[in-house]
Amino acid sequence: MSHSHGPGQPSHTHGPPPPQQQQGGMQQLAARPPDPIMQAMIEATYVPIEVNFGPPDNSSVLCGPHSKEECAECDVDYTNLNRLSRTLLMNPSLRCPPPPQVVSQKLNQAVHNVKEEGNALFKAGRHDQAIQRYTMATNIAVQRPPWEASQMMLNELSTVLSNRSAAYLEAGDFINALVDAETVIQIRRPWSKGHFRKAKALMKLGKFQEARDAIQLGLSFEFGNAEMTQMLADIDEAWQLHEQELAAQNKKASKKDEVPPLISATA
């Protein structure tokens, strides 16, 4: 609405500019020339790359010569790019870019539910089935979209893999129990549970010194942890018992190898 502040003063308005004036301003903003320095840097580093498009519906990128997502010969890796593309393709209503700190609550709940199913199976002694549920939970956890905080996924993975390590141990698969424990340590090193799981697997494999080292490293992150302190005592006790059994076996074997003395016959 237009008005004037006094006689002889031109009328004016404090409202928004007319639509045409707004559009003109937006066109001027859009037509702003690029920064010549930035443009020169882009052109200097630009290298054309031959690519192919892959499924689904040409939404993924592959190297041109070999049609691979990850190609050592072409020195390219489009895994993360294609993951983002699939995520956006599967969620057409998703805002791009998404709001900051967005978290998929449904994914949170799915990981939690499947993990709890694994926990129930583990407590029931059905370790093979528990391993399957924990594996499913890890597969769900790694489906988080790339813009979510990675620490959330790492925390979920470390917890589920720690539980799966325990299930592998109870199932007698000590190698896979050790592999999962090592993975937990890699993604969440200060967490004592990973070192505890590693020590248990190593002890079952008869590697007592390495098991002791694993527990001591865990205690360096969480000094005085009762569970690991007890585990250290258990390792020392099992190690001592193992050494005693070996000594007894060696002693028994040496007696078998002894040559009996010759008995001389008397006339």
C-alpha positions as CSV (number, residue, x, y, z in Angstrom):
1,M,0.0,0.0,0.0
2,S,1.5,3.4,-1.1
3,H,1.5,6.6,0.9
4,S,3.4,9.9,1.4
5,H,4.9,11.5,4.5
6,G,3.8,15.1,3.7
7,P,2.7,17.5,1.1
8,G,4.9,17.7,-2.0
9,Q,6.6,14.3,-1.0
10,P,6.4,11.5,-3.5
11,S,4.3,8.5,-2.6
12,H,6.1,5.3,-1.9
13,T,5.5,1.9,-0.4
14,H,7.1,-0.3,2.4
15,G,5.6,-3.5,1.1
16,P,7.3,-6.2,-1.0
17,P,8.2,-5.2,-4.5
18,P,6.0,-6.1,-7.4
19,P,6.4,-9.7,-8.8
20,Q,8.1,-8.5,-11.9
21,Q,10.7,-6.6,-9.8
22,Q,11.3,-9.7,-7.7
23,Q,11.7,-11.9,-10.7
24,G,14.2,-9.4,-12.2
25,G,16.3,-9.5,-9.0
26,M,16.3,-13.3,-9.1
27,Q,17.4,-13.3,-12.7
28,Q,20.2,-10.9,-12.0
29,L,21.3,-13.2,-9.1
30,A,21.2,-16.2,-11.3
31,A,23.1,-14.5,-14.1
32,R,26.0,-13.6,-11.9
33,P,29.2,-14.6,-13.6
34,P,31.4,-17.3,-12.1
35,D,34.5,-16.5,-10.2
36,P,37.3,-16.4,-12.9
37,I,39.9,-17.8,-10.5
38,M,37.7,-20.7,-9.5
39,Q,36.7,-21.3,-13.1
40,A,40.4,-21.4,-14.1
41,M,41.2,-23.9,-11.3
42,I,38.3,-26.2,-12.4
43,E,39.4,-26.0,-16.1
44,A,43.0,-26.7,-15.2
45,T,42.2,-29.8,-13.2
46,Y,39.4,-31.1,-15.4
47,V,40.1,-34.5,-16.8
48,P,37.4,-36.2,-19.0
49,I,36.6,-39.7,-17.9
50,E,34.8,-42.3,-20.0
51,V,31.9,-43.8,-18.1
52,N,28.9,-46.1,-18.6
53,F,25.6,-46.1,-16.9
54,G,24.3,-49.2,-15.2
55,P,21.2,-50.5,-13.5
56,P,18.7,-49.7,-12.2
57,D,17.5,-47.4,-14.9
58,N,20.9,-46.0,-15.7
59,S,21.2,-44.6,-12.2
60,S,24.6,-46.0,-11.5
61,V,28.0,-45.1,-12.8
62,L,30.5,-47.6,-14.1
63,C,34.0,-47.3,-15.7
64,G,33.8,-47.0,-19.4
65,P,36.3,-49.6,-20.6
66,H,35.3,-52.4,-18.2
67,S,31.8,-51.4,-16.9
68,K,32.9,-51.9,-13.3
69,E,31.8,-50.0,-10.2
70,E,35.3,-50.3,-8.7
71,C,38.1,-50.7,-11.2
72,A,41.8,-50.9,-10.3
73,E,42.8,-50.6,-13.9
74,C,40.9,-47.4,-14.4
75,D,41.8,-46.2,-10.9
76,V,38.1,-45.3,-10.1
77,D,35.7,-46.2,-7.3
78,Y,32.1,-45.2,-7.8
79,T,30.8,-47.2,-4.8
80,N,29.8,-44.2,-2.6
81,L,28.4,-42.2,-5.5
82,N,26.2,-45.1,-6.6
83,R,25.1,-45.7,-3.0
84,L,23.9,-42.1,-2.8
85,S,22.2,-42.5,-6.2
86,R,20.4,-45.6,-5.0
87,T,19.3,-44.0,-1.8
88,L,17.8,-41.0,-3.6
89,L,16.2,-43.3,-6.2
90,M,14.5,-45.4,-3.5
91,N,13.3,-42.2,-1.7
92,P,11.8,-39.9,-4.3
93,S,10.2,-37.7,-1.6
94,L,13.5,-37.1,0.1
95,R,14.7,-33.5,0.2
96,C,18.0,-33.1,-1.5
97,P,20.1,-32.1,0.2
98,P,18.4,-33.4,3.3
99,P,18.0,-31.4,6.5
100,P,21.0,-31.4,8.8
101,Q,21.3,-34.0,11.5
102,V,18.5,-36.1,9.9
103,V,18.3,-39.6,11.4
104,S,16.2,-42.5,10.1
105,Q,14.2,-43.6,13.2
106,K,12.8,-46.6,11.3
107,L,16.3,-47.8,10.6
108,N,17.2,-47.3,14.3
109,Q,14.2,-49.4,15.3
110,A,14.9,-52.1,12.7
111,V,18.5,-52.6,13.9
112,H,17.4,-52.7,17.5
113,N,14.6,-55.2,16.9
114,V,16.7,-57.6,15.0
115,K,19.6,-57.4,17.5
116,E,17.2,-58.1,20.3
117,E,15.9,-61.2,18.5
118,G,19.5,-62.3,18.3
119,N,20.0,-61.7,22.0
120,A,16.9,-63.8,22.8
121,L,18.2,-66.7,20.6
122,F,21.6,-66.4,22.2
123,K,20.2,-66.7,25.7
124,A,18.2,-69.7,24.6
125,G,21.4,-71.4,23.5
126,R,20.4,-71.3,19.8
127,H,23.7,-69.8,18.8
128,D,23.7,-70.5,15.0
129,Q,20.3,-68.8,14.7
130,A,21.5,-65.9,16.8
131,I,24.5,-65.4,14.5
132,Q,22.0,-65.2,11.5
133,R,20.0,-62.4,13.3
134,Y,23.2,-60.5,14.2
135,T,24.3,-60.7,10.6
136,M,21.0,-59.3,9.5
137,A,21.3,-56.5,12.0
138,T,24.7,-55.5,10.6
139,N,23.4,-55.6,7.0
140,I,20.6,-53.2,8.1
141,A,23.0,-50.9,10.0
142,V,25.3,-50.3,7.0
143,Q,22.3,-49.2,4.9
144,R,22.3,-45.8,6.6
145,P,22.4,-42.9,4.0
146,P,25.8,-41.3,3.7
147,W,24.7,-37.9,5.1
148,E,23.9,-39.4,8.5
149,A,26.6,-39.2,11.2
150,S,28.9,-42.1,10.7
151,Q,29.4,-42.5,14.5
152,M,25.9,-43.7,14.9
153,M,26.4,-46.6,12.4
154,L,29.8,-47.4,14.0
155,N,28.2,-47.7,17.4
156,E,25.5,-49.9,16.1
157,L,27.9,-52.1,14.2
158,S,30.4,-52.5,17.1
159,T,27.6,-53.6,19.5
160,V,26.1,-56.1,17.1
161,L,29.5,-57.5,16.0
162,S,30.5,-57.9,19.7
163,N,27.4,-59.9,20.3
164,R,28.0,-62.0,17.2
165,S,31.6,-62.7,18.3
166,A,30.2,-64.1,21.6
167,A,27.7,-66.3,19.6
168,Y,30.5,-67.6,17.4
169,L,32.6,-68.4,20.5
170,E,29.7,-70.4,22.0
171,A,29.2,-72.2,18.7
172,G,32.9,-73.3,18.7
173,D,33.9,-71.1,15.8
174,F,36.8,-69.4,17.5
175,I,38.3,-67.9,14.3
176,N,35.2,-66.0,13.3
177,A,34.8,-64.9,16.9
178,L,38.3,-63.5,16.7
179,V,37.6,-61.8,13.4
180,D,34.5,-60.0,14.7
181,A,36.4,-58.9,17.8
182,E,39.2,-57.5,15.7
183,T,36.6,-55.6,13.7
184,V,35.0,-54.2,16.8
185,I,38.4,-52.9,17.9
186,Q,39.1,-51.3,14.6
187,I,35.9,-49.3,14.5
188,R,35.6,-48.6,18.3
189,R,39.0,-49.0,19.8
190,P,38.5,-47.4,23.2
191,W,35.5,-49.7,24.0
192,S,36.7,-52.4,26.4
193,K,34.2,-55.0,25.1
194,G,36.1,-55.5,21.8
195,H,39.3,-56.3,23.7
196,F,37.5,-58.6,26.0
197,R,36.0,-60.6,23.1
198,K,39.4,-60.8,21.4
199,A,41.0,-62.2,24.5
200,K,38.3,-64.9,24.9
201,A,38.7,-66.0,21.3
202,L,42.5,-66.1,21.6
203,M,42.4,-68.1,24.9
204,K,40.2,-70.7,23.2
205,L,42.8,-70.9,20.4
206,G,45.5,-71.5,23.0
207,K,47.2,-68.2,22.4
208,F,47.5,-67.2,26.0
209,Q,50.2,-64.5,25.7
210,E,48.2,-62.7,22.9
211,A,45.1,-63.0,25.0
212,R,46.9,-61.5,28.0
213,D,48.1,-58.6,25.8
214,A,44.6,-58.0,24.5
215,I,43.2,-57.7,28.0
216,Q,46.0,-55.4,29.2
217,L,45.3,-53.1,26.2
218,G,41.6,-53.1,27.1
219,L,42.5,-52.2,30.7
220,S,44.6,-49.3,29.5
221,F,41.4,-47.8,28.1
222,E,39.2,-48.7,31.1
223,F,41.4,-49.2,34.1
224,G,39.9,-51.3,36.9
225,N,37.2,-52.9,34.7
226,A,36.0,-55.8,36.9
227,E,35.1,-58.1,33.9
228,M,38.5,-57.7,32.3
229,T,40.4,-57.9,35.5
230,Q,38.8,-61.3,36.2
231,M,39.5,-62.3,32.6
232,L,43.2,-61.6,33.1
233,A,43.2,-63.9,36.2
234,D,41.4,-66.6,34.2
235,I,43.9,-66.4,31.4
236,D,46.8,-66.8,33.8
237,E,45.2,-69.7,35.5
238,A,44.4,-71.4,32.1
239,W,47.9,-70.7,30.9
240,Q,49.5,-72.3,34.0
241,L,47.2,-75.3,33.7
242,H,48.1,-75.7,30.0
243,E,51.8,-75.6,30.8
244,Q,51.4,-78.2,33.4
245,E,49.5,-80.5,31.0
246,L,52.3,-80.0,28.4
247,A,55.0,-80.8,30.9
248,A,53.1,-84.0,32.0
249,Q,52.7,-85.1,28.3
250,N,56.4,-84.5,27.6
251,K,57.4,-86.4,30.6
252,K,55.2,-89.3,29.6
253,A,56.5,-89.3,26.1
254,S,60.1,-89.2,27.2
255,K,59.6,-92.3,29.4
256,K,58.2,-94.2,26.3
257,D,61.4,-93.3,24.4
258,E,63.7,-94.5,27.1
259,V,65.6,-97.7,26.2
260,P,65.2,-100.4,28.8
261,P,68.4,-101.6,30.4
262,L,69.8,-105.0,29.2
263,I,69.5,-107.8,31.7
264,S,72.6,-110.0,31.7
265,A,72.0,-113.7,31.9
266,T,73.9,-115.7,34.6
267,A,75.3,-119.1,33.9
